[in-house]
């Protein structure tokens, strides 16, 4: 997931925050079996893997470019 996000980082000026779900019981309960989890603008968009084409569409729709 990080490699995909990194490939978009400069073009869309992404701010990437990494969180270890195992350090928070609520996050571990919600996402423990689905990592990585990627949220865009606060909304979870990907669980388990990141689809680069869909990520590109989400970023373009958000006016991030």
Predicted model as a PDB file, atoms N, CA, C, CB and O in Angstrom, pLDDT in the B-factor column:
MODEL        1                                                                  
ATOM      1  N   UNK A   1       0.833  -1.200   0.000  1.00 93.00           N  
ATOM      2  CA  UNK A   1       0.000   0.000   0.000  1.00 93.00           C  
ATOM      3  C   UNK A   1       0.873   1.257   0.000  1.00 93.00           C  
ATOM      4  CB  UNK A   1      -0.945   0.002   1.221  1.00 93.00           C  
ATOM      5  O   UNK A   1       0.581   2.224  -0.704  1.00 93.00           O  
ATOM      6  N   UNK A   2       1.940   1.234   0.791  1.00 94.00           N  
ATOM      7  CA  UNK A   2       2.781   2.424   0.887  1.00 94.00           C  
ATOM      8  C   UNK A   2       3.457   2.734  -0.449  1.00 94.00           C  
ATOM      9  CB  UNK A   2       3.836   2.239   1.982  1.00 94.00           C  
ATOM     10  O   UNK A   2       3.630   3.903  -0.795  1.00 94.00           O  
ATOM     11  N   UNK A   3       3.835   1.717  -1.190  1.00 95.00           N  
ATOM     12  CA  UNK A   3       4.457   1.951  -2.497  1.00 95.00           C  
ATOM     13  C   UNK A   3       3.480   2.643  -3.450  1.00 95.00           C  
ATOM     14  CB  UNK A   3       4.941   0.619  -3.108  1.00 95.00           C  
ATOM     15  O   UNK A   3       3.871   3.546  -4.190  1.00 95.00           O  
ATOM     16  N   UNK A   4       2.227   2.228  -3.433  1.00 96.00           N  
ATOM     17  CA  UNK A   4       1.210   2.866  -4.281  1.00 96.00           C  
ATOM     18  C   UNK A   4       1.001   4.309  -3.836  1.00 96.00           C  
ATOM     19  CB  UNK A   4      -0.133   2.080  -4.225  1.00 96.00           C  
ATOM     20  O   UNK A   4       0.979   5.215  -4.669  1.00 96.00           O  
ATOM     21  N   UNK A   5       0.850   4.530  -2.542  1.00 96.00           N  
ATOM     22  CA  UNK A   5       0.655   5.885  -2.038  1.00 96.00           C  
ATOM     23  C   UNK A   5       1.850   6.770  -2.357  1.00 96.00           C  
ATOM     24  CB  UNK A   5       0.411   5.862  -0.534  1.00 96.00           C  
ATOM     25  O   UNK A   5       1.684   7.924  -2.752  1.00 96.00           O  
ATOM     26  N   UNK A   6       3.055   6.232  -2.188  1.00 95.00           N  
ATOM     27  CA  UNK A   6       4.261   7.005  -2.498  1.00 95.00           C  
ATOM     28  C   UNK A   6       4.310   7.423  -3.957  1.00 95.00           C  
ATOM     29  CB  UNK A   6       5.500   6.202  -2.157  1.00 95.00           C  
ATOM     30  O   UNK A   6       4.817   8.498  -4.276  1.00 95.00           O  
ATOM     31  N   UNK A   7       3.788   6.584  -4.847  1.00 95.00           N  
ATOM     32  CA  UNK A   7       3.818   6.920  -6.274  1.00 95.00           C  
ATOM     33  C   UNK A   7       2.916   8.119  -6.597  1.00 95.00           C  
ATOM     34  CB  UNK A   7       3.389   5.707  -7.107  1.00 95.00           C  
ATOM     35  O   UNK A   7       3.081   8.745  -7.644  1.00 95.00           O  
ATOM     36  N   UNK A   8       1.975   8.441  -5.720  1.00 95.00           N  
ATOM     37  CA  UNK A   8       1.076   9.585  -5.908  1.00 95.00           C  
ATOM     38  C   UNK A   8       1.454  10.778  -5.033  1.00 95.00           C  
ATOM     39  CB  UNK A   8      -0.353   9.174  -5.612  1.00 95.00           C  
ATOM     40  O   UNK A   8       0.899  11.864  -5.198  1.00 95.00           O  
ATOM     41  N   UNK A   9       2.377  10.590  -4.118  1.00 93.00           N  
ATOM     42  CA  UNK A   9       2.691  11.590  -3.092  1.00 93.00           C  
ATOM     43  C   UNK A   9       3.042  12.961  -3.678  1.00 93.00           C  
ATOM     44  CB  UNK A   9       3.842  11.100  -2.239  1.00 93.00           C  
ATOM     45  O   UNK A   9       2.446  13.963  -3.282  1.00 93.00           O  
ATOM     46  N   UNK A  10       3.973  13.023  -4.590  1.00 91.00           N  
ATOM     47  CA  UNK A  10       4.416  14.314  -5.120  1.00 91.00           C  
ATOM     48  C   UNK A  10       3.374  14.963  -6.025  1.00 91.00           C  
ATOM     49  CB  UNK A  10       5.711  14.141  -5.881  1.00 91.00           C  
ATOM     50  O   UNK A  10       3.132  16.167  -5.933  1.00 91.00           O  
ATOM     51  N   UNK A  11       2.764  14.176  -6.890  1.00 92.00           N  
ATOM     52  CA  UNK A  11       1.802  14.722  -7.851  1.00 92.00           C  
ATOM     53  C   UNK A  11       0.601  15.352  -7.157  1.00 92.00           C  
ATOM     54  CB  UNK A  11       1.331  13.631  -8.801  1.00 92.00           C  
ATOM     55  O   UNK A  11       0.095  16.386  -7.595  1.00 92.00           O  
ATOM     56  N   UNK A  12       0.143  14.722  -6.065  1.00 92.00           N  
ATOM     57  CA  UNK A  12      -1.050  15.216  -5.371  1.00 92.00           C  
ATOM     58  C   UNK A  12      -0.740  15.839  -4.016  1.00 92.00           C  
ATOM     59  CB  UNK A  12      -2.034  14.092  -5.187  1.00 92.00           C  
ATOM     60  O   UNK A  12      -1.654  16.163  -3.257  1.00 92.00           O  
ATOM     61  N   UNK A  13       0.534  16.006  -3.711  1.00 91.00           N  
ATOM     62  CA  UNK A  13       0.962  16.581  -2.427  1.00 91.00           C  
ATOM     63  C   UNK A  13       0.272  15.899  -1.250  1.00 91.00           C  
ATOM     64  CB  UNK A  13       0.672  18.088  -2.395  1.00 91.00           C  
ATOM     65  O   UNK A  13      -0.290  16.552  -0.371  1.00 91.00           O  
ATOM     66  N   UNK A  14       0.329  14.571  -1.256  1.00 91.00           N  
ATOM     67  CA  UNK A  14      -0.332  13.787  -0.217  1.00 91.00           C  
ATOM     68  C   UNK A  14       0.375  13.925   1.118  1.00 91.00           C  
ATOM     69  CB  UNK A  14      -0.398  12.325  -0.618  1.00 91.00           C  
ATOM     70  O   UNK A  14       1.604  13.951   1.188  1.00 91.00           O  
ATOM     71  N   UNK A  15      -0.405  14.010   2.155  1.00 91.00           N  
ATOM     72  CA  UNK A  15       0.092  13.887   3.517  1.00 91.00           C  
ATOM     73  C   UNK A  15      -0.299  12.497   3.976  1.00 91.00           C  
ATOM     74  CB  UNK A  15      -0.485  15.013   4.474  1.00 91.00           C  
ATOM     75  O   UNK A  15      -1.482  12.187   4.108  1.00 91.00           O  
ATOM     76  N   UNK A  16       0.693  11.667   4.215  1.00 94.00           N  
ATOM     77  CA  UNK A  16       0.430  10.281   4.583  1.00 94.00           C  
ATOM     78  C   UNK A  16       0.741  10.096   6.059  1.00 94.00           C  
ATOM     79  CB  UNK A  16       1.265   9.301   3.714  1.00 94.00           C  
ATOM     80  O   UNK A  16       1.839  10.405   6.523  1.00 94.00           O  
ATOM     81  N   UNK A  17      -0.230   9.593   6.779  1.00 94.00           N  
ATOM     82  CA  UNK A  17      -0.060   9.302   8.202  1.00 94.00           C  
ATOM     83  C   UNK A  17      -0.141   7.788   8.376  1.00 94.00           C  
ATOM     84  CB  UNK A  17      -1.146  10.040   9.080  1.00 94.00           C  
ATOM     85  O   UNK A  17      -1.109   7.155   7.956  1.00 94.00           O  
ATOM     86  N   UNK A  18       0.874   7.225   8.992  1.00 94.00           N  
ATOM     87  CA  UNK A  18       0.904   5.789   9.241  1.00 94.00           C  
ATOM     88  C   UNK A  18       0.478   5.534  10.684  1.00 94.00           C  
ATOM     89  CB  UNK A  18       2.322   5.198   8.962  1.00 94.00           C  
ATOM     90  O   UNK A  18       1.003   6.148  11.613  1.00 94.00           O  
ATOM     91  N   UNK A  19      -0.476   4.624  10.862  1.00 93.00           N  
ATOM     92  CA  UNK A  19      -0.979   4.284  12.192  1.00 93.00           C  
ATOM     93  C   UNK A  19      -0.900   2.772  12.355  1.00 93.00           C  
ATOM     94  CB  UNK A  19      -2.445   4.799  12.401  1.00 93.00           C  
ATOM     95  O   UNK A  19      -1.350   2.026  11.486  1.00 93.00           O  
ATOM     96  N   UNK A  20      -0.335   2.324  13.453  1.00 93.00           N  
ATOM     97  CA  UNK A  20      -0.274   0.896  13.767  1.00 93.00           C  
ATOM     98  C   UNK A  20      -1.574   0.518  14.467  1.00 93.00           C  
ATOM     99  CB  UNK A  20       0.977   0.553  14.661  1.00 93.00           C  
ATOM    100  O   UNK A  20      -1.781   0.875  15.627  1.00 93.00           O  
ATOM    101  N   UNK A  21      -2.447  -0.201  13.774  1.00 91.00           N  
ATOM    102  CA  UNK A  21      -3.752  -0.523  14.358  1.00 91.00           C  
ATOM    103  C   UNK A  21      -3.640  -1.389  15.598  1.00 91.00           C  
ATOM    104  CB  UNK A  21      -4.617  -1.218  13.339  1.00 91.00           C  
ATOM    105  O   UNK A  21      -4.552  -1.409  16.424  1.00 91.00           O  
ATOM    106  N   UNK A  22      -2.535  -2.106  15.739  1.00 90.00           N  
ATOM    107  CA  UNK A  22      -2.371  -2.972  16.910  1.00 90.00           C  
ATOM    108  C   UNK A  22      -2.147  -2.196  18.200  1.00 90.00           C  
ATOM    109  CB  UNK A  22      -1.218  -3.913  16.690  1.00 90.00           C  
ATOM    110  O   UNK A  22      -2.224  -2.777  19.282  1.00 90.00           O  
ATOM    111  N   UNK A  23      -1.871  -0.893  18.114  1.00 93.00           N  
ATOM    112  CA  UNK A  23      -1.649  -0.096  19.321  1.00 93.00           C  
ATOM    113  C   UNK A  23      -2.941   0.489  19.880  1.00 93.00           C  
ATOM    114  CB  UNK A  23      -0.672   1.022  19.028  1.00 93.00           C  
ATOM    115  O   UNK A  23      -2.937   1.077  20.962  1.00 93.00           O  
ATOM    116  N   UNK A  24      -4.035   0.336  19.161  1.00 93.00           N  
ATOM    117  CA  UNK A  24      -5.323   0.878  19.598  1.00 93.00           C  
ATOM    118  C   UNK A  24      -6.360  -0.239  19.528  1.00 93.00           C  
ATOM    119  CB  UNK A  24      -5.757   2.105  18.718  1.00 93.00           C  
ATOM    120  O   UNK A  24      -6.676  -0.713  18.437  1.00 93.00           O  
ATOM    121  N   UNK A  25      -6.894  -0.667  20.672  1.00 95.00           N  
ATOM    122  CA  UNK A  25      -7.844  -1.779  20.677  1.00 95.00           C  
ATOM    123  C   UNK A  25      -9.050  -1.571  19.757  1.00 95.00           C  
ATOM    124  CB  UNK A  25      -8.326  -2.009  22.074  1.00 95.00           C  
ATOM    125  O   UNK A  25      -9.512  -2.523  19.129  1.00 95.00           O  
ATOM    126  N   UNK A  26      -9.562  -0.349  19.669  1.00 94.00           N  
ATOM    127  CA  UNK A  26     -10.720  -0.094  18.802  1.00 94.00           C  
ATOM    128  C   UNK A  26     -10.348  -0.263  17.332  1.00 94.00           C  
ATOM    129  CB  UNK A  26     -11.275   1.322  19.045  1.00 94.00           C  
ATOM    130  O   UNK A  26     -11.113  -0.836  16.557  1.00 94.00           O  
ATOM    131  N   UNK A  27      -9.177   0.236  16.950  1.00 93.00           N  
ATOM    132  CA  UNK A  27      -8.725   0.074  15.566  1.00 93.00           C  
ATOM    133  C   UNK A  27      -8.417  -1.391  15.257  1.00 93.00           C  
ATOM    134  CB  UNK A  27      -7.485   0.941  15.304  1.00 93.00           C  
ATOM    135  O   UNK A  27      -8.736  -1.883  14.175  1.00 93.00           O  
ATOM    136  N   UNK A  28      -7.804  -2.072  16.199  1.00 93.00           N  
ATOM    137  CA  UNK A  28      -7.502  -3.494  16.003  1.00 93.00           C  
ATOM    138  C   UNK A  28      -8.782  -4.297  15.814  1.00 93.00           C  
ATOM    139  CB  UNK A  28      -6.704  -4.048  17.194  1.00 93.00           C  
ATOM    140  O   UNK A  28      -8.834  -5.203  14.982  1.00 93.00           O  
ATOM    141  N   UNK A  29      -9.805  -3.969  16.580  1.00 94.00           N  
ATOM    142  CA  UNK A  29     -11.099  -4.645  16.453  1.00 94.00           C  
ATOM    143  C   UNK A  29     -11.735  -4.362  15.089  1.00 94.00           C  
ATOM    144  CB  UNK A  29     -12.048  -4.199  17.582  1.00 94.00           C  
ATOM    145  O   UNK A  29     -12.261  -5.268  14.442  1.00 94.00           O  
ATOM    146  N   UNK A  30     -11.681  -3.111  14.664  1.00 93.00           N  
ATOM    147  CA  UNK A  30     -12.333  -2.711  13.416  1.00 93.00           C  
ATOM    148  C   UNK A  30     -11.571  -3.154  12.168  1.00 93.00           C  
ATOM    149  CB  UNK A  30     -12.502  -1.217  13.393  1.00 93.00           C  
ATOM    150  O   UNK A  30     -12.182  -3.534  11.169  1.00 93.00           O  
ATOM    151  N   UNK A  31     -10.231  -3.105  12.221  1.00 91.00           N  
ATOM    152  CA  UNK A  31      -9.442  -3.295  11.003  1.00 91.00           C  
ATOM    153  C   UNK A  31      -8.371  -4.372  11.086  1.00 91.00           C  
ATOM    154  CB  UNK A  31      -8.798  -2.023  10.643  1.00 91.00           C  
ATOM    155  O   UNK A  31      -7.638  -4.578  10.119  1.00 91.00           O  
ATOM    156  N   UNK A  32      -8.262  -5.052  12.193  1.00 87.00           N  
ATOM    157  CA  UNK A  32      -7.169  -6.002  12.411  1.00 87.00           C  
ATOM    158  C   UNK A  32      -6.964  -7.024  11.316  1.00 87.00           C  
ATOM    159  CB  UNK A  32      -7.395  -6.711  13.664  1.00 87.00           C  
ATOM    160  O   UNK A  32      -5.825  -7.392  11.029  1.00 87.00           O  
ATOM    161  N   UNK A  33      -8.031  -7.494  10.699  1.00 90.00           N  
ATOM    162  CA  UNK A  33      -7.929  -8.500   9.643  1.00 90.00           C  
ATOM    163  C   UNK A  33      -7.921  -7.890   8.244  1.00 90.00           C  
ATOM    164  CB  UNK A  33      -9.071  -9.480   9.758  1.00 90.00           C  
ATOM    165  O   UNK A  33      -7.890  -8.623   7.256  1.00 90.00           O  
ATOM    166  N   UNK A  34      -7.949  -6.557   8.145  1.00 92.00           N  
ATOM    167  CA  UNK A  34      -8.091  -5.902   6.849  1.00 92.00           C  
ATOM    168  C   UNK A  34      -6.934  -4.975   6.490  1.00 92.00           C  
ATOM    169  CB  UNK A  34      -9.361  -5.127   6.827  1.00 92.00           C  
ATOM    170  O   UNK A  34      -7.042  -4.206   5.535  1.00 92.00           O  
ATOM    171  N   UNK A  35      -5.838  -5.030   7.226  1.00 93.00           N  
ATOM    172  CA  UNK A  35      -4.738  -4.109   6.947  1.00 93.00           C  
ATOM    173  C   UNK A  35      -4.041  -4.476   5.652  1.00 93.00           C  
ATOM    174  CB  UNK A  35      -3.735  -4.104   8.098  1.00 93.00           C  
ATOM    175  O   UNK A  35      -3.948  -5.660   5.326  1.00 93.00           O  
ATOM    176  N   UNK A  36      -3.551  -3.507   4.907  1.00 94.00           N  
ATOM    177  CA  UNK A  36      -3.584  -2.082   5.229  1.00 94.00           C  
ATOM    178  C   UNK A  36      -4.963  -1.481   4.981  1.00 94.00           C  
ATOM    179  CB  UNK A  36      -2.538  -1.335   4.412  1.00 94.00           C  
ATOM    180  O   UNK A  36      -5.739  -1.957   4.152  1.00 94.00           O  
ATOM    181  N   UNK A  37      -5.231  -0.439   5.718  1.00 94.00           N  
ATOM    182  CA  UNK A  37      -6.463   0.334   5.550  1.00 94.00           C  
ATOM    183  C   UNK A  37      -6.046   1.732   5.129  1.00 94.00           C  
ATOM    184  CB  UNK A  37      -7.333   0.360   6.874  1.00 94.00           C  
ATOM    185  O   UNK A  37      -5.182   2.339   5.761  1.00 94.00           O  
ATOM    186  N   UNK A  38      -6.646   2.246   4.077  1.00 95.00           N  
ATOM    187  CA  UNK A  38      -6.298   3.582   3.587  1.00 95.00           C  
ATOM    188  C   UNK A  38      -7.552   4.442   3.575  1.00 95.00           C  
ATOM    189  CB  UNK A  38      -5.659   3.514   2.164  1.00 95.00           C  
ATOM    190  O   UNK A  38      -8.565   4.097   2.966  1.00 95.00           O  
ATOM    191  N   UNK A  39      -7.454   5.563   4.261  1.00 93.00           N  
ATOM    192  CA  UNK A  39      -8.539   6.542   4.274  1.00 93.00           C  
ATOM    193  C   UNK A  39      -8.141   7.731   3.411  1.00 93.00           C  
ATOM    194  CB  UNK A  39      -8.870   6.999   5.726  1.00 93.00           C  
ATOM    195  O   UNK A  39      -6.980   8.142   3.400  1.00 93.00           O  
ATOM    196  N   UNK A  40      -9.101   8.273   2.697  1.00 91.00           N  
ATOM    197  CA  UNK A  40      -8.900   9.474   1.895  1.00 91.00           C  
ATOM    198  C   UNK A  40      -9.871  10.517   2.419  1.00 91.00           C  
ATOM    199  CB  UNK A  40      -9.116   9.200   0.354  1.00 91.00           C  
ATOM    200  O   UNK A  40     -11.081  10.292   2.437  1.00 91.00           O  
ATOM    201  N   UNK A  41      -9.345  11.652   2.845  1.00 87.00           N  
ATOM    202  CA  UNK A  41     -10.171  12.711   3.431  1.00 87.00           C  
ATOM    203  C   UNK A  41     -11.027  12.191   4.579  1.00 87.00           C  
ATOM    204  CB  UNK A  41     -11.064  13.333   2.365  1.00 87.00           C  
ATOM    205  O   UNK A  41     -12.191  12.568   4.721  1.00 87.00           O  
ATOM    206  N   UNK A  42     -10.438  11.321   5.397  1.00 88.00           N  
ATOM    207  CA  UNK A  42     -11.112  10.828   6.584  1.00 88.00           C  
ATOM    208  C   UNK A  42     -12.061   9.663   6.378  1.00 88.00           C  
ATOM    209  CB  UNK A  42     -11.847  11.916   7.186  1.00 88.00           C  
ATOM    210  O   UNK A  42     -12.620   9.144   7.344  1.00 88.00           O  
ATOM    211  N   UNK A  43     -12.251   9.245   5.143  1.00 93.00           N  
ATOM    212  CA  UNK A  43     -13.166   8.141   4.855  1.00 93.00           C  
ATOM    213  C   UNK A  43     -12.375   6.928   4.377  1.00 93.00           C  
ATOM    214  CB  UNK A  43     -14.217   8.557   3.795  1.00 93.00           C  
ATOM    215  O   UNK A  43     -11.560   7.041   3.462  1.00 93.00           O  
ATOM    216  N   UNK A  44     -12.611   5.775   4.987  1.00 93.00           N  
ATOM    217  CA  UNK A  44     -11.911   4.553   4.585  1.00 93.00           C  
ATOM    218  C   UNK A  44     -12.324   4.197   3.166  1.00 93.00           C  
ATOM    219  CB  UNK A  44     -12.216   3.377   5.564  1.00 93.00           C  
ATOM    220  O   UNK A  44     -13.507   4.029   2.867  1.00 93.00           O  
ATOM    221  N   UNK A  45     -11.326   4.085   2.300  1.00 95.00           N  
ATOM    222  CA  UNK A  45     -11.576   3.788   0.883  1.00 95.00           C  
ATOM    223  C   UNK A  45     -11.013   2.442   0.455  1.00 95.00           C  
ATOM    224  CB  UNK A  45     -10.985   4.874   0.017  1.00 95.00           C  
ATOM    225  O   UNK A  45     -11.511   1.833  -0.492  1.00 95.00           O  
ATOM    226  N   UNK A  46      -9.967   1.967   1.154  1.00 96.00           N  
ATOM    227  CA  UNK A  46      -9.330   0.708   0.770  1.00 96.00           C  
ATOM    228  C   UNK A  46      -9.041  -0.116   2.014  1.00 96.00           C  
ATOM    229  CB  UNK A  46      -8.027   0.964  -0.027  1.00 96.00           C  
ATOM    230  O   UNK A  46      -8.628   0.410   3.047  1.00 96.00           O  
ATOM    231  N   UNK A  47      -9.268  -1.418   1.892  1.00 95.00           N  
ATOM    232  CA  UNK A  47      -8.927  -2.382   2.944  1.00 95.00           C  
ATOM    233  C   UNK A  47      -8.226  -3.554   2.278  1.00 95.00           C  
ATOM    234  CB  UNK A  47     -10.205  -2.858   3.741  1.00 95.00           C  
ATOM    235  O   UNK A  47      -8.732  -4.119   1.308  1.00 95.00           O  
ATOM    236  N   UNK A  48      -7.071  -3.914   2.793  1.00 94.00           N  
ATOM    237  CA  UNK A  48      -6.338  -5.057   2.273  1.00 94.00           C  
ATOM    238  C   UNK A  48      -5.394  -4.730   1.137  1.00 94.00           C  
ATOM    239  CB  UNK A  48      -7.287  -6.082   1.823  1.00 94.00           C  
ATOM    240  O   UNK A  48      -4.268  -5.226   1.112  1.00 94.00           O  
ATOM    241  N   UNK A  49      -5.823  -3.909   0.198  1.00 95.00           N  
ATOM    242  CA  UNK A  49      -4.958  -3.472  -0.892  1.00 95.00           C  
ATOM    243  C   UNK A  49      -5.485  -2.161  -1.452  1.00 95.00           C  
ATOM    244  CB  UNK A  49      -4.872  -4.551  -2.004  1.00 95.00           C  
ATOM    245  O   UNK A  49      -6.646  -1.803  -1.254  1.00 95.00           O  
ATOM    246  N   UNK A  50      -4.606  -1.452  -2.157  1.00 96.00           N  
ATOM    247  CA  UNK A  50      -4.970  -0.176  -2.747  1.00 96.00           C  
ATOM    248  C   UNK A  50      -5.029  -0.347  -4.262  1.00 96.00           C  
ATOM    249  CB  UNK A  50      -3.959   0.942  -2.343  1.00 96.00           C  
ATOM    250  O   UNK A  50      -4.076  -0.820  -4.881  1.00 96.00           O  
ATOM    251  N   UNK A  51      -6.150   0.039  -4.845  1.00 96.00           N  
ATOM    252  CA  UNK A  51      -6.319   0.005  -6.294  1.00 96.00           C  
ATOM    253  C   UNK A  51      -5.819   1.344  -6.842  1.00 96.00           C  
ATOM    254  CB  UNK A  51      -7.827  -0.263  -6.699  1.00 96.00           C  
ATOM    255  O   UNK A  51      -6.453   2.373  -6.611  1.00 96.00           O  
ATOM    256  N   UNK A  52      -4.679   1.348  -7.573  1.00 97.00           N  
ATOM    257  CA  UNK A  52      -4.117   2.614  -8.049  1.00 97.00           C  
ATOM    258  C   UNK A  52      -5.064   3.418  -8.937  1.00 97.00           C  
ATOM    259  CB  UNK A  52      -2.854   2.345  -8.801  1.00 97.00           C  
ATOM    260  O   UNK A  52      -5.104   4.644  -8.828  1.00 97.00           O  
ATOM    261  N   UNK A  53      -5.820   2.766  -9.805  1.00 97.00           N  
ATOM    262  CA  UNK A  53      -6.735   3.483 -10.697  1.00 97.00           C  
ATOM    263  C   UNK A  53      -7.846   4.164  -9.899  1.00 97.00           C  
ATOM    264  CB  UNK A  53      -7.341   2.519 -11.737  1.00 97.00           C  
ATOM    265  O   UNK A  53      -8.194   5.311 -10.179  1.00 97.00           O  
ATOM    266  N   UNK A  54      -8.401   3.473  -8.917  1.00 96.00           N  
ATOM    267  CA  UNK A  54      -9.451   4.066  -8.091  1.00 96.00           C  
ATOM    268  C   UNK A  54      -8.884   5.190  -7.221  1.00 96.00           C  
ATOM    269  CB  UNK A  54     -10.113   2.990  -7.209  1.00 96.00           C  
ATOM    270  O   UNK A  54      -9.535   6.219  -7.040  1.00 96.00           O  
ATOM    271  N   UNK A  55      -7.681   5.000  -6.686  1.00 96.00           N  
ATOM    272  CA  UNK A  55      -7.053   6.059  -5.900  1.00 96.00           C  
ATOM    273  C   UNK A  55      -6.875   7.310  -6.754  1.00 96.00           C  
ATOM    274  CB  UNK A  55      -5.692   5.591  -5.339  1.00 96.00           C  
ATOM    275  O   UNK A  55      -7.148   8.420  -6.297  1.00 96.00           O  
ATOM    276  N   UNK A  56      -6.422   7.136  -7.980  1.00 95.00           N  
ATOM    277  CA  UNK A  56      -6.245   8.271  -8.891  1.00 95.00           C  
ATOM    278  C   UNK A  56      -7.577   8.999  -9.095  1.00 95.00           C  
ATOM    279  CB  UNK A  56      -5.677   7.795 -10.254  1.00 95.00           C  
ATOM    280  O   UNK A  56      -7.622  10.228  -9.044  1.00 95.00           O  
ATOM    281  N   UNK A  57      -8.643   8.261  -9.322  1.00 95.00           N  
ATOM    282  CA  UNK A  57      -9.960   8.884  -9.507  1.00 95.00           C  
ATOM    283  C   UNK A  57     -10.411   9.654  -8.264  1.00 95.00           C  
ATOM    284  CB  UNK A  57     -10.998   7.819  -9.858  1.00 95.00           C  
ATOM    285  O   UNK A  57     -10.949  10.757  -8.365  1.00 95.00           O  
ATOM    286  N   UNK A  58     -10.184   9.057  -7.094  1.00 94.00           N  
ATOM    287  CA  UNK A  58     -10.564   9.731  -5.848  1.00 94.00           C  
ATOM    288  C   UNK A  58      -9.787  11.019  -5.656  1.00 94.00           C  
ATOM    289  CB  UNK A  58     -10.341   8.811  -4.654  1.00 94.00           C  
ATOM    290  O   UNK A  58     -10.351  12.034  -5.250  1.00 94.00           O  
ATOM    291  N   UNK A  59      -8.504  10.982  -5.945  1.00 93.00           N  
ATOM    292  CA  UNK A  59      -7.673  12.172  -5.776  1.00 93.00           C  
ATOM    293  C   UNK A  59      -8.042  13.263  -6.777  1.00 93.00           C  
ATOM    294  CB  UNK A  59      -6.199  11.810  -5.922  1.00 93.00           C  
ATOM    295  O   UNK A  59      -8.078  14.445  -6.434  1.00 93.00           O  
ATOM    296  N   UNK A  60      -8.313  12.864  -8.001  1.00 92.00           N  
ATOM    297  CA  UNK A  60      -8.725  13.849  -9.012  1.00 92.00           C  
ATOM    298  C   UNK A  60     -10.082  14.472  -8.637  1.00 92.00           C  
ATOM    299  CB  UNK A  60      -8.807  13.181 -10.418  1.00 92.00           C  
ATOM    300  O   UNK A  60     -10.267  15.682  -8.774  1.00 92.00           O  
ATOM    301  N   UNK A  61     -11.004  13.666  -8.178  1.00 90.00           N  
ATOM    302  CA  UNK A  61     -12.337  14.160  -7.815  1.00 90.00           C  
ATOM    303  C   UNK A  61     -12.267  15.132  -6.643  1.00 90.00           C  
ATOM    304  CB  UNK A  61     -13.263  12.991  -7.468  1.00 90.00           C  
ATOM    305  O   UNK A  61     -13.081  16.047  -6.521  1.00 90.00           O  
ATOM    306  N   UNK A  62     -11.281  14.911  -5.790  1.00 81.00           N  
ATOM    307  CA  UNK A  62     -11.118  15.793  -4.633  1.00 81.00           C  
ATOM    308  C   UNK A  62     -10.418  17.091  -4.965  1.00 81.00           C  
ATOM    309  CB  UNK A  62     -10.358  15.089  -3.561  1.00 81.00           C  
ATOM    310  O   UNK A  62     -10.246  17.946  -4.097  1.00 81.00           O  
ATOM    311  N   UNK A  63     -10.009  17.247  -6.223  1.00 52.00           N  
ATOM    312  CA  UNK A  63      -9.339  18.487  -6.621  1.00 52.00           C  
ATOM    313  C   UNK A  63      -7.944  18.596  -6.076  1.00 52.00           C  
ATOM    314  CB  UNK A  63     -10.131  19.669  -6.177  1.00 52.00           C  
ATOM    315  O   UNK A  63      -7.414  19.699  -5.941  1.00 52.00           O  
ATOM    316  N   UNK A  64      -7.328  17.452  -5.753  1.00 49.00           N  
ATOM    317  CA  UNK A  64      -6.009  17.482  -5.137  1.00 49.00           C  
ATOM    318  C   UNK A  64      -4.884  17.745  -6.119  1.00 49.00           C  
ATOM    319  CB  UNK A  64      -5.756  16.197  -4.438  1.00 49.00           C  
ATOM    320  O   UNK A  64      -3.743  17.939  -5.700  1.00 49.00           O  
ATOM    321  N   UNK A  65      -5.171  17.758  -7.425  1.00 46.00           N  
ATOM    322  CA  UNK A  65      -4.064  17.971  -8.366  1.00 46.00           C  
ATOM    323  C   UNK A  65      -3.956  19.392  -8.839  1.00 46.00           C  
ATOM    324  CB  UNK A  65      -4.213  17.078  -9.548  1.00 46.00           C  
ATOM    325  O   UNK A  65      -3.072  19.713  -9.632  1.00 46.00           O  
TER     326      UNK A  65                                                      
ENDMDL                                                                          
END                                                                             
